[in-house]
Amino acid sequence: MDFPKVDSEKCIGCEACVAVCPDNAIIMENDTARILEDKCRNCRVCERTCPVGAIS
């Protein structure tokens, strides 16, 4: 399964994705979002929520 990926060059650290993730599968590391694949169920809410398109 292809999980969403965060482009660290685009991520602005706004934490919008963290707030909407129903599985608490996104954490912040060094002001950049990181998706925990072992928790992610691939709903892609984070992808639709990211204001800068850093998740795909």
mmCIF file of the N, C-alpha and C atoms, coordinates in Angstrom:
data_MODEL
# 
_entry.id   MODEL 
# 
loop_
_atom_site.group_PDB 
_atom_site.id 
_atom_site.type_symbol 
_atom_site.label_atom_id 
_atom_site.label_alt_id 
_atom_site.label_comp_id 
_atom_site.label_asym_id 
_atom_site.label_entity_id 
_atom_site.label_seq_id 
_atom_site.pdbx_PDB_ins_code 
_atom_site.Cartn_x 
_atom_site.Cartn_y 
_atom_site.Cartn_z 
_atom_site.occupancy 
_atom_site.B_iso_or_equiv 
_atom_site.pdbx_formal_charge 
_atom_site.auth_seq_id 
_atom_site.auth_comp_id 
_atom_site.auth_asym_id 
_atom_site.auth_atom_id 
_atom_site.pdbx_PDB_model_num 
ATOM 1   N N  . MET A 1 1  ? 0.856  -1.184 0.000  1.00 0.00 ? 1  MET A N  1 
ATOM 2   C CA . MET A 1 1  ? 0.000  0.000  0.000  1.00 0.00 ? 1  MET A CA 1 
ATOM 3   C C  . MET A 1 1  ? 0.893  1.236  0.000  1.00 0.00 ? 1  MET A C  1 
ATOM 4   N N  . ASP A 1 2  ? 0.536  2.190  -0.831 1.00 0.00 ? 2  ASP A N  1 
ATOM 5   C CA . ASP A 1 2  ? 1.256  3.462  -0.895 1.00 0.00 ? 2  ASP A CA 1 
ATOM 6   C C  . ASP A 1 2  ? 0.658  4.430  0.123  1.00 0.00 ? 2  ASP A C  1 
ATOM 7   N N  . PHE A 1 3  ? 1.431  4.748  1.145  1.00 0.00 ? 3  PHE A N  1 
ATOM 8   C CA . PHE A 1 3  ? 0.971  5.692  2.154  1.00 0.00 ? 3  PHE A CA 1 
ATOM 9   C C  . PHE A 1 3  ? 1.304  7.105  1.704  1.00 0.00 ? 3  PHE A C  1 
ATOM 10  N N  . PRO A 1 4  ? 0.570  8.095  2.228  1.00 0.00 ? 4  PRO A N  1 
ATOM 11  C CA . PRO A 1 4  ? 0.904  9.483  1.906  1.00 0.00 ? 4  PRO A CA 1 
ATOM 12  C C  . PRO A 1 4  ? 2.317  9.806  2.372  1.00 0.00 ? 4  PRO A C  1 
ATOM 13  N N  . LYS A 1 5  ? 2.974  10.665 1.636  1.00 0.00 ? 5  LYS A N  1 
ATOM 14  C CA . LYS A 1 5  ? 4.338  11.090 1.969  1.00 0.00 ? 5  LYS A CA 1 
ATOM 15  C C  . LYS A 1 5  ? 4.350  12.603 2.151  1.00 0.00 ? 5  LYS A C  1 
ATOM 16  N N  . VAL A 1 6  ? 5.198  13.068 3.049  1.00 0.00 ? 6  VAL A N  1 
ATOM 17  C CA . VAL A 1 6  ? 5.349  14.504 3.298  1.00 0.00 ? 6  VAL A CA 1 
ATOM 18  C C  . VAL A 1 6  ? 6.599  14.990 2.575  1.00 0.00 ? 6  VAL A C  1 
ATOM 19  N N  . ASP A 1 7  ? 6.418  16.032 1.771  1.00 0.00 ? 7  ASP A N  1 
ATOM 20  C CA . ASP A 1 7  ? 7.557  16.687 1.124  1.00 0.00 ? 7  ASP A CA 1 
ATOM 21  C C  . ASP A 1 7  ? 8.085  17.724 2.110  1.00 0.00 ? 7  ASP A C  1 
ATOM 22  N N  . SER A 1 8  ? 9.210  17.418 2.735  1.00 0.00 ? 8  SER A N  1 
ATOM 23  C CA . SER A 1 8  ? 9.737  18.300 3.774  1.00 0.00 ? 8  SER A CA 1 
ATOM 24  C C  . SER A 1 8  ? 10.146 19.669 3.247  1.00 0.00 ? 8  SER A C  1 
ATOM 25  N N  . GLU A 1 9  ? 10.393 19.758 1.947  1.00 0.00 ? 9  GLU A N  1 
ATOM 26  C CA . GLU A 1 9  ? 10.729 21.058 1.344  1.00 0.00 ? 9  GLU A CA 1 
ATOM 27  C C  . GLU A 1 9  ? 9.510  21.978 1.308  1.00 0.00 ? 9  GLU A C  1 
ATOM 28  N N  . LYS A 1 10 ? 8.321  21.395 1.173  1.00 0.00 ? 10 LYS A N  1 
ATOM 29  C CA . LYS A 1 10 ? 7.092  22.182 1.077  1.00 0.00 ? 10 LYS A CA 1 
ATOM 30  C C  . LYS A 1 10 ? 6.404  22.399 2.422  1.00 0.00 ? 10 LYS A C  1 
ATOM 31  N N  . CYS A 1 11 ? 6.588  21.467 3.357  1.00 0.00 ? 11 CYS A N  1 
ATOM 32  C CA . CYS A 1 11 ? 5.888  21.519 4.642  1.00 0.00 ? 11 CYS A CA 1 
ATOM 33  C C  . CYS A 1 11 ? 6.260  22.802 5.396  1.00 0.00 ? 11 CYS A C  1 
ATOM 34  N N  . ILE A 1 12 ? 5.214  23.512 5.863  1.00 0.00 ? 12 ILE A N  1 
ATOM 35  C CA . ILE A 1 12 ? 5.428  24.761 6.593  1.00 0.00 ? 12 ILE A CA 1 
ATOM 36  C C  . ILE A 1 12 ? 5.246  24.588 8.108  1.00 0.00 ? 12 ILE A C  1 
ATOM 37  N N  . GLY A 1 13 ? 4.987  23.357 8.539  1.00 0.00 ? 13 GLY A N  1 
ATOM 38  C CA . GLY A 1 13 ? 4.862  23.077 9.965  1.00 0.00 ? 13 GLY A CA 1 
ATOM 39  C C  . GLY A 1 13 ? 3.615  23.626 10.619 1.00 0.00 ? 13 GLY A C  1 
ATOM 40  N N  . CYS A 1 14 ? 2.550  23.776 9.863  1.00 0.00 ? 14 CYS A N  1 
ATOM 41  C CA . CYS A 1 14 ? 1.324  24.378 10.399 1.00 0.00 ? 14 CYS A CA 1 
ATOM 42  C C  . CYS A 1 14 ? 0.527  23.427 11.294 1.00 0.00 ? 14 CYS A C  1 
ATOM 43  N N  . GLU A 1 15 ? 0.799  22.142 11.197 1.00 0.00 ? 15 GLU A N  1 
ATOM 44  C CA . GLU A 1 15 ? 0.155  21.103 12.000 1.00 0.00 ? 15 GLU A CA 1 
ATOM 45  C C  . GLU A 1 15 ? -1.313 20.863 11.658 1.00 0.00 ? 15 GLU A C  1 
ATOM 46  N N  . ALA A 1 16 ? -1.783 21.369 10.535 1.00 0.00 ? 16 ALA A N  1 
ATOM 47  C CA . ALA A 1 16 ? -3.174 21.124 10.124 1.00 0.00 ? 16 ALA A CA 1 
ATOM 48  C C  . ALA A 1 16 ? -3.420 19.626 9.944  1.00 0.00 ? 16 ALA A C  1 
ATOM 49  N N  . CYS A 1 17 ? -2.452 18.935 9.387  1.00 0.00 ? 17 CYS A N  1 
ATOM 50  C CA . CYS A 1 17 ? -2.583 17.495 9.153  1.00 0.00 ? 17 CYS A CA 1 
ATOM 51  C C  . CYS A 1 17 ? -2.641 16.727 10.470 1.00 0.00 ? 17 CYS A C  1 
ATOM 52  N N  . VAL A 1 18 ? -1.860 17.168 11.450 1.00 0.00 ? 18 VAL A N  1 
ATOM 53  C CA . VAL A 1 18 ? -1.846 16.525 12.768 1.00 0.00 ? 18 VAL A CA 1 
ATOM 54  C C  . VAL A 1 18 ? -3.237 16.625 13.382 1.00 0.00 ? 18 VAL A C  1 
ATOM 55  N N  . ALA A 1 19 ? -3.851 17.788 13.260 1.00 0.00 ? 19 ALA A N  1 
ATOM 56  C CA . ALA A 1 19 ? -5.153 18.041 13.861 1.00 0.00 ? 19 ALA A CA 1 
ATOM 57  C C  . ALA A 1 19 ? -6.271 17.193 13.255 1.00 0.00 ? 19 ALA A C  1 
ATOM 58  N N  . VAL A 1 20 ? -6.186 16.871 11.967 1.00 0.00 ? 20 VAL A N  1 
ATOM 59  C CA . VAL A 1 20 ? -7.281 16.150 11.315 1.00 0.00 ? 20 VAL A CA 1 
ATOM 60  C C  . VAL A 1 20 ? -7.085 14.639 11.229 1.00 0.00 ? 20 VAL A C  1 
ATOM 61  N N  . CYS A 1 21 ? -5.902 14.147 11.519 1.00 0.00 ? 21 CYS A N  1 
ATOM 62  C CA . CYS A 1 21 ? -5.642 12.713 11.381 1.00 0.00 ? 21 CYS A CA 1 
ATOM 63  C C  . CYS A 1 21 ? -6.459 11.912 12.398 1.00 0.00 ? 21 CYS A C  1 
ATOM 64  N N  . PRO A 1 22 ? -7.379 11.054 11.930 1.00 0.00 ? 22 PRO A N  1 
ATOM 65  C CA . PRO A 1 22 ? -8.227 10.294 12.859 1.00 0.00 ? 22 PRO A CA 1 
ATOM 66  C C  . PRO A 1 22 ? -7.469 9.185  13.590 1.00 0.00 ? 22 PRO A C  1 
ATOM 67  N N  . ASP A 1 23 ? -6.278 8.858  13.121 1.00 0.00 ? 23 ASP A N  1 
ATOM 68  C CA . ASP A 1 23 ? -5.516 7.759  13.713 1.00 0.00 ? 23 ASP A CA 1 
ATOM 69  C C  . ASP A 1 23 ? -4.294 8.213  14.501 1.00 0.00 ? 23 ASP A C  1 
ATOM 70  N N  . ASN A 1 24 ? -4.150 9.531  14.681 1.00 0.00 ? 24 ASN A N  1 
ATOM 71  C CA . ASN A 1 24 ? -2.965 10.077 15.366 1.00 0.00 ? 24 ASN A CA 1 
ATOM 72  C C  . ASN A 1 24 ? -1.683 9.521  14.755 1.00 0.00 ? 24 ASN A C  1 
ATOM 73  N N  . ALA A 1 25 ? -1.660 9.469  13.431 1.00 0.00 ? 25 ALA A N  1 
ATOM 74  C CA . ALA A 1 25 ? -0.535 8.872  12.718 1.00 0.00 ? 25 ALA A CA 1 
ATOM 75  C C  . ALA A 1 25 ? 0.455  9.904  12.193 1.00 0.00 ? 25 ALA A C  1 
ATOM 76  N N  . ILE A 1 26 ? 0.286  11.166 12.595 1.00 0.00 ? 26 ILE A N  1 
ATOM 77  C CA . ILE A 1 26 ? 1.195  12.210 12.134 1.00 0.00 ? 26 ILE A CA 1 
ATOM 78  C C  . ILE A 1 26 ? 1.796  12.912 13.343 1.00 0.00 ? 26 ILE A C  1 
ATOM 79  N N  . ILE A 1 27 ? 3.111  13.009 13.323 1.00 0.00 ? 27 ILE A N  1 
ATOM 80  C CA . ILE A 1 27 ? 3.820  13.717 14.383 1.00 0.00 ? 27 ILE A CA 1 
ATOM 81  C C  . ILE A 1 27 ? 4.658  14.818 13.749 1.00 0.00 ? 27 ILE A C  1 
ATOM 82  N N  . MET A 1 28 ? 5.089  15.751 14.576 1.00 0.00 ? 28 MET A N  1 
ATOM 83  C CA . MET A 1 28 ? 5.968  16.808 14.100 1.00 0.00 ? 28 MET A CA 1 
ATOM 84  C C  . MET A 1 28 ? 7.391  16.483 14.534 1.00 0.00 ? 28 MET A C  1 
ATOM 85  N N  . GLU A 1 29 ? 8.320  16.582 13.598 1.00 0.00 ? 29 GLU A N  1 
ATOM 86  C CA . GLU A 1 29 ? 9.745  16.387 13.869 1.00 0.00 ? 29 GLU A CA 1 
ATOM 87  C C  . GLU A 1 29 ? 10.501 17.514 13.211 1.00 0.00 ? 29 GLU A C  1 
ATOM 88  N N  . ASN A 1 30 ? 11.213 18.296 14.017 1.00 0.00 ? 30 ASN A N  1 
ATOM 89  C CA . ASN A 1 30 ? 11.968 19.441 13.491 1.00 0.00 ? 30 ASN A CA 1 
ATOM 90  C C  . ASN A 1 30 ? 11.087 20.359 12.644 1.00 0.00 ? 30 ASN A C  1 
ATOM 91  N N  . ASP A 1 31 ? 9.895  20.656 13.146 1.00 0.00 ? 31 ASP A N  1 
ATOM 92  C CA . ASP A 1 31 ? 8.935  21.549 12.474 1.00 0.00 ? 31 ASP A CA 1 
ATOM 93  C C  . ASP A 1 31 ? 8.445  21.025 11.134 1.00 0.00 ? 31 ASP A C  1 
ATOM 94  N N  . THR A 1 32 ? 8.516  19.715 10.928 1.00 0.00 ? 32 THR A N  1 
ATOM 95  C CA . THR A 1 32 ? 8.019  19.089 9.703  1.00 0.00 ? 32 THR A CA 1 
ATOM 96  C C  . THR A 1 32 ? 7.151  17.896 10.088 1.00 0.00 ? 32 THR A C  1 
ATOM 97  N N  . ALA A 1 33 ? 6.044  17.719 9.374  1.00 0.00 ? 33 ALA A N  1 
ATOM 98  C CA . ALA A 1 33 ? 5.162  16.590 9.639  1.00 0.00 ? 33 ALA A CA 1 
ATOM 99  C C  . ALA A 1 33 ? 5.824  15.286 9.194  1.00 0.00 ? 33 ALA A C  1 
ATOM 100 N N  . ARG A 1 34 ? 5.559  14.222 9.977  1.00 0.00 ? 34 ARG A N  1 
ATOM 101 C CA . ARG A 1 34 ? 6.019  12.892 9.600  1.00 0.00 ? 34 ARG A CA 1 
ATOM 102 C C  . ARG A 1 34 ? 4.878  11.918 9.825  1.00 0.00 ? 34 ARG A C  1 
ATOM 103 N N  . ILE A 1 35 ? 4.577  11.113 8.809  1.00 0.00 ? 35 ILE A N  1 
ATOM 104 C CA . ILE A 1 35 ? 3.485  10.155 8.882  1.00 0.00 ? 35 ILE A CA 1 
ATOM 105 C C  . ILE A 1 35 ? 4.026  8.817  9.373  1.00 0.00 ? 35 ILE A C  1 
ATOM 106 N N  . LEU A 1 36 ? 3.387  8.296  10.411 1.00 0.00 ? 36 LEU A N  1 
ATOM 107 C CA . LEU A 1 36 ? 3.770  7.007  10.976 1.00 0.00 ? 36 LEU A CA 1 
ATOM 108 C C  . LEU A 1 36 ? 2.994  5.919  10.240 1.00 0.00 ? 36 LEU A C  1 
ATOM 109 N N  . GLU A 1 37 ? 3.662  5.226  9.342  1.00 0.00 ? 37 GLU A N  1 
ATOM 110 C CA . GLU A 1 37 ? 2.984  4.246  8.490  1.00 0.00 ? 37 GLU A CA 1 
ATOM 111 C C  . GLU A 1 37 ? 2.362  3.099  9.275  1.00 0.00 ? 37 GLU A C  1 
ATOM 112 N N  . ASP A 1 38 ? 2.902  2.787  10.447 1.00 0.00 ? 38 ASP A N  1 
ATOM 113 C CA . ASP A 1 38 ? 2.325  1.694  11.231 1.00 0.00 ? 38 ASP A CA 1 
ATOM 114 C C  . ASP A 1 38 ? 0.978  2.072  11.852 1.00 0.00 ? 38 ASP A C  1 
ATOM 115 N N  . LYS A 1 39 ? 0.672  3.364  11.914 1.00 0.00 ? 39 LYS A N  1 
ATOM 116 C CA . LYS A 1 39 ? -0.619 3.827  12.435 1.00 0.00 ? 39 LYS A CA 1 
ATOM 117 C C  . LYS A 1 39 ? -1.557 4.297  11.323 1.00 0.00 ? 39 LYS A C  1 
ATOM 118 N N  . CYS A 1 40 ? -1.005 4.722  10.209 1.00 0.00 ? 40 CYS A N  1 
ATOM 119 C CA . CYS A 1 40 ? -1.784 5.299  9.109  1.00 0.00 ? 40 CYS A CA 1 
ATOM 120 C C  . CYS A 1 40 ? -2.678 4.242  8.457  1.00 0.00 ? 40 CYS A C  1 
ATOM 121 N N  . ARG A 1 41 ? -3.954 4.611  8.215  1.00 0.00 ? 41 ARG A N  1 
ATOM 122 C CA . ARG A 1 41 ? -4.839 3.688  7.508  1.00 0.00 ? 41 ARG A CA 1 
ATOM 123 C C  . ARG A 1 41 ? -5.155 4.190  6.094  1.00 0.00 ? 41 ARG A C  1 
ATOM 124 N N  . ASN A 1 42 ? -4.357 5.160  5.651  1.00 0.00 ? 42 ASN A N  1 
ATOM 125 C CA . ASN A 1 42 ? -4.414 5.622  4.268  1.00 0.00 ? 42 ASN A CA 1 
ATOM 126 C C  . ASN A 1 42 ? -5.740 6.299  3.893  1.00 0.00 ? 42 ASN A C  1 
ATOM 127 N N  . CYS A 1 43 ? -6.336 7.021  4.833  1.00 0.00 ? 43 CYS A N  1 
ATOM 128 C CA . CYS A 1 43 ? -7.597 7.711  4.530  1.00 0.00 ? 43 CYS A CA 1 
ATOM 129 C C  . CYS A 1 43 ? -7.358 8.973  3.701  1.00 0.00 ? 43 CYS A C  1 
ATOM 130 N N  . ARG A 1 44 ? -6.141 9.505  3.766  1.00 0.00 ? 44 ARG A N  1 
ATOM 131 C CA . ARG A 1 44 ? -5.692 10.667 2.999  1.00 0.00 ? 44 ARG A CA 1 
ATOM 132 C C  . ARG A 1 44 ? -6.389 11.981 3.341  1.00 0.00 ? 44 ARG A C  1 
ATOM 133 N N  . VAL A 1 45 ? -6.984 12.054 4.533  1.00 0.00 ? 45 VAL A N  1 
ATOM 134 C CA . VAL A 1 45 ? -7.562 13.315 5.001  1.00 0.00 ? 45 VAL A CA 1 
ATOM 135 C C  . VAL A 1 45 ? -6.458 14.366 5.100  1.00 0.00 ? 45 VAL A C  1 
ATOM 136 N N  . CYS A 1 46 ? -5.286 13.947 5.522  1.00 0.00 ? 46 CYS A N  1 
ATOM 137 C CA . CYS A 1 46 ? -4.151 14.876 5.650  1.00 0.00 ? 46 CYS A CA 1 
ATOM 138 C C  . CYS A 1 46 ? -3.800 15.495 4.299  1.00 0.00 ? 46 CYS A C  1 
ATOM 139 N N  . GLU A 1 47 ? -3.838 14.678 3.278  1.00 0.00 ? 47 GLU A N  1 
ATOM 140 C CA . GLU A 1 47 ? -3.494 15.145 1.931  1.00 0.00 ? 47 GLU A CA 1 
ATOM 141 C C  . GLU A 1 47 ? -4.459 16.242 1.473  1.00 0.00 ? 47 GLU A C  1 
ATOM 142 N N  . ARG A 1 48 ? -5.728 16.041 1.744  1.00 0.00 ? 48 ARG A N  1 
ATOM 143 C CA . ARG A 1 48 ? -6.742 17.026 1.345  1.00 0.00 ? 48 ARG A CA 1 
ATOM 144 C C  . ARG A 1 48 ? -6.697 18.279 2.219  1.00 0.00 ? 48 ARG A C  1 
ATOM 145 N N  . THR A 1 49 ? -6.172 18.160 3.425  1.00 0.00 ? 49 THR A N  1 
ATOM 146 C CA . THR A 1 49 ? -6.159 19.261 4.389  1.00 0.00 ? 49 THR A CA 1 
ATOM 147 C C  . THR A 1 49 ? -4.942 20.170 4.231  1.00 0.00 ? 49 THR A C  1 
ATOM 148 N N  . CYS A 1 50 ? -3.830 19.644 3.794  1.00 0.00 ? 50 CYS A N  1 
ATOM 149 C CA . CYS A 1 50 ? -2.585 20.428 3.723  1.00 0.00 ? 50 CYS A CA 1 
ATOM 150 C C  . CYS A 1 50 ? -2.749 21.667 2.851  1.00 0.00 ? 50 CYS A C  1 
ATOM 151 N N  . PRO A 1 51 ? -2.539 22.853 3.437  1.00 0.00 ? 51 PRO A N  1 
ATOM 152 C CA . PRO A 1 51 ? -2.755 24.091 2.692  1.00 0.00 ? 51 PRO A CA 1 
ATOM 153 C C  . PRO A 1 51 ? -1.697 24.377 1.627  1.00 0.00 ? 51 PRO A C  1 
ATOM 154 N N  . VAL A 1 52 ? -0.568 23.685 1.681  1.00 0.00 ? 52 VAL A N  1 
ATOM 155 C CA . VAL A 1 52 ? 0.505  23.951 0.709  1.00 0.00 ? 52 VAL A CA 1 
ATOM 156 C C  . VAL A 1 52 ? 0.798  22.754 -0.203 1.00 0.00 ? 52 VAL A C  1 
ATOM 157 N N  . GLY A 1 53 ? -0.011 21.701 -0.112 1.00 0.00 ? 53 GLY A N  1 
ATOM 158 C CA . GLY A 1 53 ? 0.175  20.543 -0.968 1.00 0.00 ? 53 GLY A CA 1 
ATOM 159 C C  . GLY A 1 53 ? 1.453  19.767 -0.686 1.00 0.00 ? 53 GLY A C  1 
ATOM 160 N N  . ALA A 1 54 ? 1.864  19.739 0.579  1.00 0.00 ? 54 ALA A N  1 
ATOM 161 C CA . ALA A 1 54 ? 3.112  19.049 0.937  1.00 0.00 ? 54 ALA A CA 1 
ATOM 162 C C  . ALA A 1 54 ? 2.930  17.551 1.128  1.00 0.00 ? 54 ALA A C  1 
ATOM 163 N N  . ILE A 1 55 ? 1.680  17.080 1.140  1.00 0.00 ? 55 ILE A N  1 
ATOM 164 C CA . ILE A 1 55 ? 1.419  15.655 1.344  1.00 0.00 ? 55 ILE A CA 1 
ATOM 165 C C  . ILE A 1 55 ? 0.810  15.085 0.074  1.00 0.00 ? 55 ILE A C  1 
ATOM 166 N N  . SER A 1 56 ? 1.399  13.995 -0.396 1.00 0.00 ? 56 SER A N  1 
ATOM 167 C CA . SER A 1 56 ? 0.844  13.334 -1.591 1.00 0.00 ? 56 SER A CA 1 
ATOM 168 C C  . SER A 1 56 ? 1.090  11.843 -1.525 1.00 0.00 ? 56 SER A C  1 
# 
